[in-house]
Every structure is written in C-alpha cells, then in structure tokens.
Amino acid sequence: MLAIKLQRIGKKHQPSYRVVVAEGRSKMAAPPVEDLGSYNPFTKAITIKKERVAYWMKAGAQPTVTAHNLLVKEGVLTAKKIAVKMPKAVVKEKEAEKEAPVAAEAASTAEGETKEEAAA
C-alpha cells in the first residue's frame, strides 16, 4: 500500500520535511516513489504539488495523520483535521515536567523553614 507521508531531511535540531509518496511500511531512508513537496516547521512554509497529490489519492495512496493535516491546512483536502494521539509515556513525561518545578519550589521552601528553625 502506498502512503503520502513526511520524510525528514536537514541537520540536527533543524528539521525539514519532504512530502513524499512511498511504500507504507518502508523505512524513512528508503527512496520514495515521488516527491510531492516540502514543509519547513520553523518558517511554516509549505509547498505541495496539488495535482500530483490528487493523482496519488485516486491511485489509492493514503496520507498519514500528519500529512493529512498538512493537506487540509493547504486546502488540498476538504476534510476535517485528525487529532494526533500521543503515546501515554510521552503524556506522562510532559506532566512530570510540569510538576517538577512545583516540587522543586516545595522542596526549597521546606529547606528554608528548617534553616530558620535551626537558627532560632
């Protein structure tokens, strides 16, 4: 099955993506069937060949969730965006990061009280 998906290019910490048609289960570094455009997340610049996307969609290529949302944003598809679901482990890490500063403040406050009690 063919898929319309993003292929990462660019240097470390400077991602840029190609919108490509590739085999659905192929590796990211595998050569794509066709290059349909590009997406730069820093500048939010998107270039897409709309005619070729329409051709591949008629040929049976299915876009990934992220590619689908980009195509909707550009007006190539007339559907609603799909909510991207994150794994539970990632959600728990983000919650822990939010709670970490609160825990650090509580610990420093508790240390401050014990120092004051020791001085008295």
N, C-alpha and C positions, 0 to 999 in steps of 0.2 A: 504494500500500500504506500502510495506517495503522500508526503506531508509537506505543507508550507510551514517552515519554521525559521528560527533565528540561528545564525551561525556566528559565534563570537570571533572577532578579529581585533587587532590592536594590541598595545603594550600592556604591561602590568598596571593595574589601577587606572587604566584609561580605556575602558571597553568601548567597542564599537561593534555593530552587528550588521550582517548581511541578511536580507530576507531571501531565502532560497527554497527551491523545490528539491527534496531529497527523499531517499527511501526512509520510511517512517521509523525503522529500527536501526538505522545506520549510526555510526559514531559521528561525533561532531566534526572530526577532522576528515571524514570521508568526502570525496569530491561530490558536489551537488549536481543534480540533473540540469538545473538552470538557476541563474542569479536573477532575482526579481526586483531588487532594490537594496536600500540600506537604511539604517537607523542609528543615530548618534544620541545616546541618552543625556549627554552633557548639554548639547545645544538644542535638543528635542527636534532635530532636523530629520525628516522622514522623506525618502524618495522611493516611490513604488511605480512599477510599470503596470498600470491598471488593466490594460488589455490582456497582458500575459497572465496576470492573476486570475482574471475571468476565464481564460482558456484552461488553465490548470484546474480550476474549481469544477468546470464542466467535464474535464477528463477524470475527475474523481479524487483529486488531491484534497486532503482535509487539513485545515490550519490548526496549529497548536493553540492553546488558550491565549498565550501572549501574542502570537501572530494574529489571531482572530481579533483581539482588542485593538491592535495597531491598524488593521484593515478597517475596522469600524470607525476608528478615530479619523482616518484619512477619507472616509466616505466610499470606499471600495465595496464594502458590505453594508447592507441595510438591516442589520440585526442589532440586538442589544449586546452590550459588553458582558463578558462572562466573569464572574467573581473568581479570582485566583485564590485557591486554598493553599495555605501553608501547612507543612507538617507540624504535628504537635510539639516536637522537640524544639523547633525554631520559635514557636509561640512562647514556650516556657522560658527559653533563653531571654527573649525580649522582656518578658515580665520580670525575670530575675534582674536584668539590667536596670529596670525602672525602680525596683525595690532596693537595689544595692546602695544608692545614695541616701535613702531614708534610713537604712540600717546603719550606715556609717555615721550619720548625724546622731542617731540614738546612742551609739557606742561612745562617740566623743562627748556627748552630754553626760553620760554616766561616768566617764573617766573624770570629767571636770568636777562633778559633785564629790567624788571620792577624794580628790586632791584638796578640795575646800574643807571637807570634813577632817582630813588628816592635819591641815594647817591649824584648825581650831582646837 
